[in-house]
Amino acid sequence: MSIVLDKAELAIVVPELFLALASLVLLMAGAFSKGQRAVRGTTVGALFAFAVTALFVVLLPYGDSGRVAFNGLIHVSAFTAFLKVLILLGSALALVLSTDFFEKEKIARFEYPVLVVLATVGMLLMVSASDLMTLYMGLEMQSLALYVIASIHRDNAKSTEAGLKYFVLGALSSGLLLYGISLVYGYGGSTNFTLLAPQLTDHPPTGVVIGLVFVIAALAFKVSAVPFHMWTPDVYEGAPTPVASFFAAAPKVAAMGLLVQVLTGPFGGMVAQWQQVIVFVSIASMVFGSVAAINQKNIKRLMAYSSIGHMGFTLVGLAAANADGILGVLVYLAVYVVMGLGTFACIIAMRVKGQAVENIDDLAGLSRTQPLVALALALFMFSMAGIPPLAGFFSKFYVFRAAVQADLFALAIIGVLASVVGAFYYLRVIKVMYFDQPSVTFDKMAPGVALVAGSTCLVTLLFWVYPSAVISTAARVSALVIGG
């Protein structure tokens, strides 16, 4: 394979190139600066880099079928642009949430924004992957940075444990992915998505089917889907809360987008083989995420189990294996990023006399001590439960509608029942805030955290006013993936 670089191909990867160069500049700037100046400078620089990258992504012309570069290693389209904007938004908001928290915990380091930028570069490569090797490179670039930032609070035993556990289990998933890729290459004869697709039809070689299962298992680990979810509660609880908010947003979008690209691209002719696997993983994630969260006392662990359930709901759209299903996946991801970051903003605001608290009981009487924070968190909880007319209702509606249209009635019914069960623990948080007696009074919310909480709350509350802003775009780009 010969790779010839020209300006047209380099233009396709300008967003990734710019962000990679920005990470190097920020690293040098941080290394030659001192103290808080280095931290704040790299954070502002990273936010600026995210904004410029998003501009490049939006302005790049894609055409009807997208553009290919580097002998088919990279493919960009309106679909990948949609995912990249979500990833950049999630990374930027998570970074805003980190500044005040890290300063108060005395763990502010300029390396954190740099690592977030590097992880984001990996995510952008993941969703642009048009080859199994590009997929692996993007995934590992993201994962290596995430392993480090999970243990960024290196003097805290839980944080270091979270980083180590994530690294060991992540290495296992990488091994599964490489083994699956080797089987697909051995029996399919190529790693390129375009070359694989015509060969993998209804009757693929057994080795390809086994390889596909290993690839799905590795990607299911990245989205915290059952039965590869085991790292999620411990990492969410152990990692600093802004890091957990980052894990709940951008990496989930990238991994789910990659899963959609892989299953509808090179394995698009093997729907009969992967659909039943996705249906099982979706049901297991929805049921386990809903039931296991009921007895949680720590709100970060509750959010971890909640994320497992939400990924199960997202997989309902993928299981439908049609354009409506992909539309549902995209809408769900967009809404989940907003709801998730808003909820974590409220969790980051849980500080008493400068100390972070994480128990759900600490929210007692919040409606009387800080009514606006209580109202915002209540809206996020109602939205996550799928209560209309909040944004979470629309996300669930579109995935369940796709499942019904694909005759997956059992999957849709189980999803609705899991939503009802899941509503219990969301309502329990609201009950603690509005009906229990106040036990503590939280400190005043930091400006950056208040900005994220307020803006995401408005989007969650007013999504119904102009839903087509997201839904129409998602419908247009999802048709490009499956062809309507």
FIVO-733463 format. One record per residue (C-alpha): residue in one letter; z, y, x. Coordinates in nm, 4 decimals, always signed. Example, Ala and Ser with C-alpha at 12.3 -4.5 7.8 and 13.67 -1.06 7.14 Angstrom:
# residues 2
ronu, zz, yy, xx
a, +0.7800, -0.4500, +1.2300
s, +0.7140, -0.1060, +1.3670
This chain:
# residues 484
ronu, zz, yy, xx
m, +0.0000, +0.0000, +0.0000
s, -0.1023, +0.3303, +0.1487
i, +0.0713, +0.6477, +0.0507
v, -0.1254, +0.9693, +0.0867
l, +0.0683, +1.2884, +0.0292
d, -0.1172, +1.5781, -0.1235
k, -0.0138, +1.8979, -0.2933
a, -0.0789, +1.7650, -0.6433
e, +0.1562, +1.4696, -0.5886
l, +0.4221, +1.6785, -0.4216
a, +0.4085, +1.9183, -0.7170
i, +0.5090, +1.6306, -0.9463
v, +0.8350, +1.5778, -0.7585
v, +0.9170, +1.9457, -0.7030
p, +1.2363, +1.9223, -0.9160
e, +1.3716, +1.6308, -0.7106
l, +1.2626, +1.7871, -0.3796
f, +1.4190, +2.1208, -0.4657
l, +1.7490, +1.9625, -0.5699
a, +1.7586, +1.7431, -0.2577
l, +1.6960, +2.0439, -0.0347
a, +1.9571, +2.2403, -0.2289
s, +2.2151, +1.9681, -0.1570
l, +2.1463, +1.9972, +0.2172
v, +2.1734, +2.3772, +0.2073
l, +2.4996, +2.3546, +0.0112
l, +2.6361, +2.0987, +0.2564
m, +2.5620, +2.3262, +0.5517
a, +2.6967, +2.6320, +0.3697
g, +3.0169, +2.4477, +0.2822
a, +3.0626, +2.3150, +0.6352
f, +3.0336, +2.6627, +0.7887
s, +3.2547, +2.8351, +0.5295
k, +3.6293, +2.8051, +0.4877
g, +3.8826, +2.7366, +0.2139
q, +3.8271, +2.8415, -0.1463
r, +3.5231, +3.0465, -0.0498
a, +3.3405, +2.7263, +0.0478
v, +3.4382, +2.5494, -0.2741
r, +3.3436, +2.8347, -0.5051
g, +3.0257, +2.9124, -0.3125
t, +2.8986, +2.5527, -0.3262
t, +2.9924, +2.5228, -0.6942
v, +2.8018, +2.8390, -0.7898
g, +2.5131, +2.7315, -0.5670
a, +2.5020, +2.3889, -0.7331
l, +2.4954, +2.5462, -1.0806
f, +2.2125, +2.7753, -0.9711
a, +2.0240, +2.4755, -0.8291
f, +2.0631, +2.2867, -1.1583
a, +1.9273, +2.5861, -1.3529
v, +1.6237, +2.6275, -1.1252
t, +1.5548, +2.2517, -1.1302
a, +1.5657, +2.2517, -1.5104
l, +1.3146, +2.5366, -1.5069
f, +1.0819, +2.3354, -1.2822
v, +1.1168, +2.0322, -1.5114
v, +1.0324, +2.2319, -1.8229
l, +0.7382, +2.4235, -1.6701
l, +0.5704, +2.1229, -1.5059
p, +0.2505, +2.0280, -1.7000
y, +0.2621, +1.6606, -1.8047
g, -0.0437, +1.6039, -2.0240
d, -0.0540, +1.3472, -2.3039
s, +0.0107, +1.0390, -2.0919
g, +0.2126, +1.1910, -1.8109
r, +0.1326, +1.2071, -1.4401
v, +0.1590, +0.9467, -1.1659
a, +0.2261, +1.0041, -0.7967
f, +0.2601, +0.8089, -0.4721
n, +0.0476, +0.5101, -0.5708
g, +0.2327, +0.4552, -0.8947
l, +0.5872, +0.4762, -0.7554
i, +0.6682, +0.7841, -0.9653
h, +0.5692, +0.8606, -1.3240
v, +0.6668, +1.1797, -1.5029
s, +0.6035, +1.2704, -1.8668
a, +0.7514, +1.4687, -2.1516
f, +0.9857, +1.1721, -2.2091
t, +1.1257, +1.1877, -1.8546
a, +1.1473, +1.5690, -1.8811
f, +1.3649, +1.5355, -2.1949
l, +1.6025, +1.3022, -2.0111
k, +1.6077, +1.5183, -1.6972
v, +1.7061, +1.8299, -1.8899
l, +1.9916, +1.6337, -2.0496
i, +2.1026, +1.5022, -1.7094
l, +2.0979, +1.8498, -1.5534
l, +2.2865, +1.9958, -1.8504
g, +2.5502, +1.7220, -1.8330
s, +2.5937, +1.7633, -1.4557
a, +2.6204, +2.1426, -1.4790
l, +2.8792, +2.1421, -1.7602
a, +3.0855, +1.8726, -1.5862
l, +3.0843, +2.0859, -1.2712
v, +3.2044, +2.3897, -1.4667
l, +3.4937, +2.1795, -1.5986
s, +3.5998, +2.0769, -1.2480
t, +3.6619, +2.4139, -1.0813
d, +3.9946, +2.5171, -1.2335
f, +4.1258, +2.1579, -1.2560
f, +4.0653, +2.0827, -0.8879
e, +4.2224, +2.4122, -0.7765
k, +4.5373, +2.3457, -0.9802
e, +4.5607, +1.9881, -0.8516
k, +4.5002, +2.1171, -0.4955
i, +4.2114, +1.8765, -0.4394
a, +3.9288, +2.1324, -0.4416
r, +3.6721, +2.0395, -0.1739
f, +3.3209, +2.1717, -0.1224
e, +3.1971, +1.8141, -0.0877
y, +3.2428, +1.7528, -0.4620
p, +2.9612, +1.9852, -0.5863
v, +2.7365, +1.8508, -0.3077
l, +2.8020, +1.4915, -0.4149
v, +2.7374, +1.5805, -0.7795
v, +2.4024, +1.7308, -0.6774
l, +2.3127, +1.4210, -0.4723
a, +2.4072, +1.1917, -0.7611
t, +2.1894, +1.4038, -0.9902
v, +1.8928, +1.3672, -0.7536
g, +1.9353, +0.9901, -0.7816
m, +1.9450, +1.0151, -1.1611
l, +1.6228, +1.2192, -1.1704
l, +1.4557, +0.9548, -0.9537
m, +1.5850, +0.6805, -1.1835
v, +1.4193, +0.8222, -1.4932
s, +1.0951, +0.8915, -1.2993
a, +1.0792, +0.5376, -1.1614
s, +0.7522, +0.3545, -1.2183
d, +0.8260, +0.0779, -0.9742
l, +1.1205, -0.1599, -0.9385
m, +1.1850, -0.0380, -0.5822
t, +1.1905, +0.3282, -0.6888
l, +1.4287, +0.2226, -0.9631
y, +1.6600, +0.0586, -0.7087
m, +1.6516, +0.3543, -0.4693
g, +1.7361, +0.6042, -0.7431
l, +2.0127, +0.3832, -0.8795
e, +2.1764, +0.3370, -0.5400
m, +2.1480, +0.7048, -0.4511
q, +2.3329, +0.7881, -0.7700
s, +2.5873, +0.5090, -0.7310
l, +2.6875, +0.5842, -0.3695
a, +2.7780, +0.9418, -0.4631
l, +2.9651, +0.8253, -0.7749
y, +3.1749, +0.5768, -0.5736
v, +3.2965, +0.8615, -0.3533
i, +3.3746, +1.1145, -0.6256
a, +3.5668, +0.8505, -0.8260
s, +3.8178, +0.8474, -0.5389
i, +3.7912, +1.2187, -0.4535
h, +4.1695, +1.2499, -0.5111
r, +4.2312, +1.0294, -0.2084
d, +4.6098, +1.0807, -0.2011
n, +4.6415, +0.9420, -0.5534
a, +4.6731, +0.5626, -0.5770
k, +4.4991, +0.5436, -0.9166
s, +4.2039, +0.7487, -0.7945
t, +4.1516, +0.5402, -0.4803
e, +4.1890, +0.2232, -0.6876
a, +3.9286, +0.3556, -0.9309
g, +3.6840, +0.4286, -0.6488
l, +3.7384, +0.0890, -0.4847
k, +3.7085, -0.1005, -0.8122
y, +3.3939, +0.0897, -0.9054
f, +3.2442, +0.0244, -0.5614
v, +3.3161, -0.3521, -0.5627
l, +3.1874, -0.4071, -0.9168
g, +2.8958, -0.1699, -0.8534
a, +2.7979, -0.3725, -0.5469
l, +2.8030, -0.6851, -0.7643
s, +2.5712, -0.5201, -1.0176
s, +2.3388, -0.4108, -0.7345
g, +2.3235, -0.7717, -0.6192
l, +2.2338, -0.8830, -0.9710
l, +1.9639, -0.6161, -0.9895
l, +1.8089, -0.7109, -0.6558
y, +1.8111, -1.0804, -0.7462
g, +1.6450, -1.0008, -1.0780
i, +1.3839, -0.7825, -0.9058
s, +1.3087, -1.0573, -0.6533
l, +1.2522, -1.3095, -0.9339
v, +1.0264, -1.0693, -1.1250
y, +0.8281, -0.9969, -0.8077
g, +0.8070, -1.3645, -0.7147
y, +0.6782, -1.4786, -1.0545
g, +0.5055, -1.1568, -1.1642
g, +0.3322, -1.0755, -0.8357
s, +0.4184, -0.7034, -0.8280
t, +0.7022, -0.4551, -0.8548
n, +0.4872, -0.1814, -1.0094
f, +0.5416, -0.1178, -1.3800
t, +0.1709, -0.0601, -1.4527
l, +0.0616, -0.3810, -1.2788
l, +0.3398, -0.5917, -1.4278
a, +0.2905, -0.4883, -1.7905
p, -0.0432, -0.6713, -1.8569
q, +0.0905, -0.9936, -1.7021
l, +0.4194, -1.0104, -1.8903
t, +0.3282, -1.1065, -2.2444
d, +0.4760, -1.3318, -2.5124
h, +0.4717, -1.6363, -2.2852
p, +0.5948, -1.5191, -1.9448
p, +0.6978, -1.7528, -1.6611
t, +1.0570, -1.8762, -1.6897
g, +1.1418, -1.7085, -1.3591
v, +1.0431, -1.3689, -1.5015
v, +1.2663, -1.4233, -1.8058
i, +1.5614, -1.5100, -1.5806
g, +1.4838, -1.2068, -1.3633
l, +1.4707, -0.9863, -1.6732
v, +1.8167, -1.1055, -1.7785
f, +1.9575, -1.0145, -1.4356
v, +1.7935, -0.6693, -1.4497
i, +1.9381, -0.6082, -1.7993
a, +2.2813, -0.7239, -1.6785
a, +2.2746, -0.4754, -1.3888
l, +2.1652, -0.1852, -1.6100
a, +2.4204, -0.2840, -1.8777
f, +2.6871, -0.2390, -1.6084
k, +2.5680, +0.1162, -1.5479
v, +2.5926, +0.2084, -1.9175
s, +2.9325, +0.0319, -1.9597
a, +2.7976, -0.2157, -2.2131
v, +2.9915, -0.5344, -2.2945
p, +3.0304, -0.7772, -2.1150
f, +2.9833, -0.5583, -1.8064
h, +3.2236, -0.2857, -1.9176
m, +3.5341, -0.3956, -1.7253
w, +3.5272, -0.1083, -1.4754
t, +3.5142, +0.1678, -1.7344
p, +3.8777, +0.2069, -1.8602
d, +4.0314, +0.1866, -1.5110
v, +3.7786, +0.4264, -1.3545
y, +3.8075, +0.6786, -1.6401
e, +4.1889, +0.6695, -1.6178
g, +4.2124, +0.6709, -1.2382
a, +3.9460, +0.9279, -1.1515
p, +4.0296, +1.2992, -1.1920
t, +3.9498, +1.4067, -1.5497
p, +3.6459, +1.6267, -1.4593
v, +3.5004, +1.3297, -1.2718
a, +3.5533, +1.1124, -1.5793
s, +3.3741, +1.3770, -1.7869
f, +3.0818, +1.3617, -1.5430
f, +3.0735, +0.9793, -1.5675
a, +3.0658, +1.0088, -1.9484
a, +2.7623, +1.2384, -1.9517
a, +2.4791, +1.2459, -1.6975
p, +2.4961, +0.8908, -1.5498
k, +2.4970, +0.7417, -1.9008
v, +2.1813, +0.9356, -1.9913
a, +2.0079, +0.8291, -1.6691
a, +2.0996, +0.4610, -1.7013
m, +2.0083, +0.4428, -2.0707
g, +1.6807, +0.6252, -2.0061
l, +1.6018, +0.3821, -1.7274
l, +1.6814, +0.0861, -1.9536
v, +1.4387, +0.2234, -2.2137
q, +1.1694, +0.2801, -1.9491
v, +1.2028, -0.0717, -1.8069
l, +1.2154, -0.2623, -2.1359
t, +0.9346, -0.0690, -2.3058
g, +0.7239, -0.0422, -1.9884
p, +0.6720, -0.3487, -1.7669
f, +0.8617, -0.5739, -2.0096
g, +0.7117, -0.4179, -2.3228
g, +0.5183, -0.7387, -2.3966
m, +0.8360, -0.9479, -2.3820
v, +1.0121, -0.7929, -2.6813
a, +1.0912, -1.1360, -2.8241
q, +1.2758, -1.2249, -2.5030
w, +1.4802, -0.9055, -2.4473
q, +1.5408, -0.7985, -2.8076
q, +1.7894, -1.0769, -2.8745
v, +1.9785, -0.9921, -2.5518
i, +1.9990, -0.6229, -2.6465
v, +2.1134, -0.7100, -3.0006
f, +2.3965, -0.9231, -2.8589
v, +2.5026, -0.6565, -2.6062
s, +2.4869, -0.3869, -2.8764
i, +2.7038, -0.5824, -3.1236
a, +2.9541, -0.6829, -2.8543
s, +2.9833, -0.3217, -2.7305
m, +3.0229, -0.1704, -3.0786
v, +3.2849, -0.4233, -3.1888
f, +3.4810, -0.4357, -2.8626
g, +3.4737, -0.0583, -2.8118
s, +3.6001, +0.0018, -3.1654
v, +3.8759, -0.2608, -3.1654
a, +4.0056, -0.2237, -2.8078
a, +4.0565, +0.1535, -2.8433
i, +4.2984, +0.1206, -3.1355
n, +4.6145, +0.0573, -2.9304
q, +4.5407, +0.2955, -2.6434
k, +4.8130, +0.5474, -2.5572
n, +4.6222, +0.7274, -2.2810
i, +4.3474, +0.9543, -2.4137
k, +4.1229, +0.8963, -2.1096
r, +4.1354, +0.5197, -2.1669
l, +4.0626, +0.5854, -2.5345
m, +3.7542, +0.7848, -2.4316
a, +3.6504, +0.4992, -2.2023
y, +3.6570, +0.2459, -2.4864
s, +3.4944, +0.5055, -2.7099
s, +3.2073, +0.5374, -2.4600
i, +3.1628, +0.1587, -2.4622
g, +3.1287, +0.1697, -2.8403
h, +2.8890, +0.4642, -2.8294
m, +2.6632, +0.2868, -2.5808
g, +2.6578, -0.0043, -2.8263
f, +2.5408, +0.2336, -3.1014
t, +2.2737, +0.3733, -2.8687
l, +2.1494, +0.0210, -2.7958
v, +2.0928, -0.0277, -3.1711
g, +1.7976, +0.2117, -3.1384
l, +1.6612, +0.0263, -2.8349
a, +1.6983, -0.3089, -3.0121
a, +1.4678, -0.1791, -3.2872
a, +1.1911, -0.1677, -3.0216
n, +0.9836, +0.0965, -3.1982
a, +0.9225, +0.4710, -3.1707
d, +1.1874, +0.5456, -3.4354
g, +1.4371, +0.3468, -3.2338
i, +1.3605, +0.5416, -2.9146
l, +1.3921, +0.8619, -3.1191
g, +1.7371, +0.7429, -3.2237
v, +1.8310, +0.6681, -2.8617
l, +1.7287, +1.0168, -2.7461
v, +1.9056, +1.1968, -3.0302
y, +2.2174, +0.9859, -2.9720
l, +2.2192, +1.0645, -2.5982
a, +2.1720, +1.4384, -2.6579
v, +2.4535, +1.4535, -2.9125
y, +2.6834, +1.2272, -2.7085
v, +2.6540, +1.4466, -2.3979
v, +2.7614, +1.7507, -2.6013
m, +3.0428, +1.5736, -2.7908
g, +3.1704, +1.3919, -2.4822
l, +3.1862, +1.6988, -2.2584
g, +3.3491, +1.9022, -2.5356
t, +3.6161, +1.6369, -2.5830
f, +3.6826, +1.6179, -2.2095
a, +3.7114, +1.9979, -2.1983
c, +3.9969, +1.9673, -2.4489
i, +4.1535, +1.6849, -2.2437
i, +4.1318, +1.8942, -1.9251
a, +4.3154, +2.1706, -2.1158
m, +4.6115, +1.9330, -2.1653
r, +4.8423, +2.0877, -1.9054
v, +5.2133, +2.1585, -1.9429
k, +5.3688, +2.3979, -1.6895
g, +5.0808, +2.3337, -1.4523
q, +5.0993, +1.9544, -1.4762
a, +4.8214, +1.7509, -1.6379
v, +4.9289, +1.5208, -1.9246
e, +4.7162, +1.2430, -2.0685
n, +4.9103, +1.0680, -2.3443
i, +4.7867, +1.1013, -2.7007
d, +5.1468, +1.1709, -2.8109
d, +5.1410, +1.4866, -2.5971
l, +4.8978, +1.6312, -2.8545
a, +5.1727, +1.6355, -3.1196
g, +5.1764, +1.9574, -3.3191
l, +4.8859, +2.1083, -3.1264
s, +4.7567, +2.2641, -3.4506
r, +5.0664, +2.4894, -3.4548
t, +5.0886, +2.5741, -3.0839
q, +4.7131, +2.6101, -3.0105
p, +4.5196, +2.5978, -3.3405
l, +4.1765, +2.6703, -3.1905
v, +4.2016, +2.3870, -2.9377
a, +4.3254, +2.1534, -3.2113
l, +4.0372, +2.2575, -3.4380
a, +3.7807, +2.2005, -3.1617
l, +3.9213, +1.8574, -3.0722
a, +3.9383, +1.7625, -3.4410
l, +3.5701, +1.8549, -3.4822
f, +3.4764, +1.6417, -3.1817
m, +3.6779, +1.3481, -3.3195
f, +3.5181, +1.3806, -3.6660
s, +3.1751, +1.4019, -3.5048
m, +3.2327, +1.0941, -3.2900
a, +3.3388, +0.9082, -3.6023
g, +3.0052, +1.0038, -3.7598
i, +3.1400, +1.2280, -4.0368
p, +2.8639, +1.4494, -4.1954
p, +2.7430, +1.7170, -4.1482
l, +2.8546, +1.7149, -3.7837
a, +2.6146, +1.6226, -3.5022
g, +2.7550, +1.2708, -3.4602
f, +2.6412, +1.1821, -3.8119
f, +2.2774, +1.2532, -3.7266
s, +2.2892, +1.0419, -3.4103
k, +2.4244, +0.7391, -3.5965
f, +2.1868, +0.7930, -3.8887
y, +1.8742, +0.7767, -3.6724
v, +1.9720, +0.4583, -3.4834
f, +2.0772, +0.2774, -3.8019
r, +1.7610, +0.3910, -3.9809
a, +1.5513, +0.2488, -3.6971
a, +1.7404, -0.0812, -3.7159
v, +1.6763, -0.1087, -4.0921
q, +1.3066, -0.0264, -4.0466
a, +1.2860, -0.3029, -3.7842
d, +1.4481, -0.5495, -4.0304
l, +1.7622, -0.5736, -3.8158
f, +1.9844, -0.5508, -4.1242
a, +2.2745, -0.7480, -3.9758
l, +2.2819, -0.5204, -3.6704
a, +2.2860, -0.2074, -3.8901
i, +2.5642, -0.3474, -4.1137
i, +2.7798, -0.4463, -3.8146
g, +2.7206, -0.1002, -3.6670
v, +2.8387, +0.0712, -3.9859
l, +3.1490, -0.1512, -4.0007
a, +3.2237, -0.0796, -3.6339
s, +3.1922, +0.2940, -3.7116
v, +3.4508, +0.2564, -3.9882
v, +3.6917, +0.0741, -3.7547
g, +3.6280, +0.3292, -3.4789
a, +3.7067, +0.6134, -3.7183
f, +4.0680, +0.4891, -3.7266
y, +4.1519, +0.5872, -3.3692
y, +3.9653, +0.9165, -3.3913
l, +4.1604, +1.0042, -3.7074
r, +4.4842, +0.8987, -3.5344
v, +4.4304, +1.1743, -3.2761
i, +4.3799, +1.4279, -3.5586
k, +4.6899, +1.3008, -3.7360
v, +4.9014, +1.3479, -3.4199
m, +4.7736, +1.7050, -3.3785
y, +4.8183, +1.8150, -3.7398
f, +5.1102, +1.6146, -3.8810
d, +5.3471, +1.5388, -3.5911
q, +5.6150, +1.7780, -3.4717
p, +5.5296, +1.9783, -3.1569
s, +5.6893, +1.8306, -2.8463
v, +5.5302, +2.0416, -2.5720
t, +5.3236, +2.3592, -2.5457
f, +5.0066, +2.3498, -2.3402
d, +4.9174, +2.6100, -2.0810
k, +4.6438, +2.8614, -2.1579
m, +4.2945, +2.7146, -2.1281
a, +4.0952, +2.8213, -1.8194
p, +3.7901, +3.0466, -1.8921
g, +3.5333, +2.7922, -1.7696
v, +3.6904, +2.5121, -1.9731
a, +3.7104, +2.7388, -2.2794
l, +3.3415, +2.8253, -2.2389
v, +3.2371, +2.4582, -2.2340
a, +3.4722, +2.3659, -2.5215
g, +3.3563, +2.6594, -2.7349
s, +2.9831, +2.6194, -2.6775
t, +2.9827, +2.2409, -2.7318
c, +3.2005, +2.2859, -3.0403
l, +2.9498, +2.5293, -3.1911
v, +2.6591, +2.2933, -3.1210
t, +2.8498, +2.0004, -3.2731
l, +2.9449, +2.2023, -3.5814
l, +2.6104, +2.3788, -3.6410
f, +2.3689, +2.1023, -3.5392
w, +2.2682, +2.0552, -3.9045
v, +2.1446, +2.4168, -3.9299
y, +1.8471, +2.3528, -3.7018
p, +1.8381, +1.9787, -3.6162
s, +1.4618, +1.9801, -3.5591
a, +1.5169, +2.1621, -3.2285
v, +1.6274, +1.8259, -3.0866
i, +1.4866, +1.5757, -3.3352
s, +1.1267, +1.7046, -3.3328
t, +1.1165, +1.7057, -2.9536
a, +1.2722, +1.3588, -2.9382
a, +1.0198, +1.2303, -3.1953
r, +0.7272, +1.3668, -2.9936
v, +0.8369, +1.2211, -2.6616
s, +0.9487, +0.8869, -2.8069
a, +0.5978, +0.8356, -2.9468
l, +0.4697, +0.8630, -2.5875
v, +0.6884, +0.5712, -2.4802
i, +0.5891, +0.3171, -2.7436
g, +0.2837, +0.4844, -2.8873
g, +0.4184, +0.5465, -3.2322
